[in-house]
């Protein structure tokens, strides 16, 4: 932070955009935390399968929550108000909090993108080409290097470091235009990596042996990261406002859209991993039975009875499972791995049942992502 110069009273008087920050930061952080908790419950309590992508998203959310805490502290110190109306110590405290917020934002968005790439590794298993796998490794590596480098630049933009937020300390600082170039570079690559992570599932899913409707649903779910990309683009548009000075007021939009980007990115990473939880809540992991019918996971050769009453009288039916072979070709991992990870196609089940008027037959199948 350069030495403060006297400034004229800002137009509009002592405005306060602190409530704007509260209104954006509090709901989205609570929502993203709920999604992460639901994801971990699905992994630990439902399918008992926790991977590195899960650890990464927990780390990212931990940084999102820390970001939330420092946002609140910054608002209480004066973020959202013009510097002209703030005591010097409040300006110093706000500058320190914003430094921490910027570093947390950069690191959390990096970890979110790495989690998304690790999830893609989980579902694609060994079915994609070596080139695509190397592309994901390169994507993660570049994201990590750029984000760590940006965090270091934010930290050491002034020597001594404290001069970055305390105008009372004399120091040598980078020109803000130089720091802005670093910020634009990091955000530009963040946009590219978001688009890559959102578009990569199209390559993976287009050849899967599932219905078009299922494919479209998976594409939609895994493409939710586009919302995070939009937040990043809006944030980049506002970066130049901070160069105008009065950072406690002009930096509000950058902070808000940065928080939205990180937390929406976290939610987008969690949604695809929640399908086992939804299936568990719906009481179905394979093809379900009639509402008054038999059990859902019925072994081959088993039978059960169903009695249904309606205005035409009662009807008794006896069901027999004649095809539920776990070793048959009808059950296979679409994207196979050695430890049963990935998107899995469940066993087709064929039933026939006796009822007055003749025998009837039913077939069904479903898919399950783990």
C-alpha positions, 0 to 999 in steps of 0.5 A: 500500500502506497503512502496515503494522500489527502483526498476530497470528500467522496460524492454521495457522502458516507455510504456503506456497502457492508450489508451488500457483502453480508447479503452475498457472503453469508447465504452462499457460504452456508449453502456450499457448506451444506453441499460439502457435508452432504457430499461427505455423508454420501461418500462415508455413510452411503457408498463408503468410498472417499477419494482424493477429490473429496479430501480436496473439496473439504480443504477448499471449503475450509478455506471458503469458511476462513474467507467468510470469517475474514469478510465479516471482520473486514466489513466490521472494520470498514469494508464497504465504506469510503476511506475518507470516513474511516480512522487510520487503524480501521483502514490498516485492519481492512487492508490486512483482512483483504490481503488474507481474503485474496490469498484464500480466494486464490488458493481455494479456487485452485483446490476446487479445480484440482478436485474437479479434475480428480473427480473426472479421473475417478469417473473416467477410470482407464477408458480415456486415451493417454492424451486426455489423461495427460491433458488433465494432469497438465491442467492441474499442474498449471492451475496449481503453479499459477495460483501459488505464484499469485498468492506469493505475489500478493503476499510479498508485493511490498517489502517489508510485507506489512507495508502492503496494508499499513501506509505508516510503514515505509517500503518498496512495493510493486506498482499496482499495474504489475499486480493487476497483470498477475491478477488478470493472468491468474483469472484468465487461466481460471476461466480456461480451466473452468471451461475445460472442466465443464466441457471435459465430461462431454468427451467422456460421456458421449460414448457411454452406453446409457440413454440420451436423457441420462447423458443430458442430465449428467452433462447438465450436472457436471456443467454447473461449473459454468456459473462459477466461470461467469462469476469469475468473468464479472470479478475480472471486470471489476478488478480495475476499480480497485486501481482507482484508490479508495479500496475499502469502497471500490473493492467490494464488488471484487470481493463479492464476486470472488466469494460467489465464484469459489462457493458456486464452484464448490457446489458444482463439484459436489452435485455430481457426487450426491447421486448415491445420497439421492438414491438412498433417500429415495430408497432405490439403488436398483430397479424398484418394485411396485409400491406394494410389491416385493423387495428391491434387490431380489436374487434370481429365482426369488418370488413374492406375492402382491395383493392390490385392491381397487374399485374392481376388487382385489387382485393377487399376483405372484412375481418371479425374478428370472434374470438378475445375474451379477455376472452377466453382460447386463451389469458392468461398469461403464467406466471400469476401475479396479475398486468399483469406482466410477459411473456404474450401470446396474443389472437389468431385471426381467420379471414375470407374474401370474394374475387372473387373465394370464401371465405378464412380463416386465423389464427394467434397468437403471444407472448409478453413479458412485 
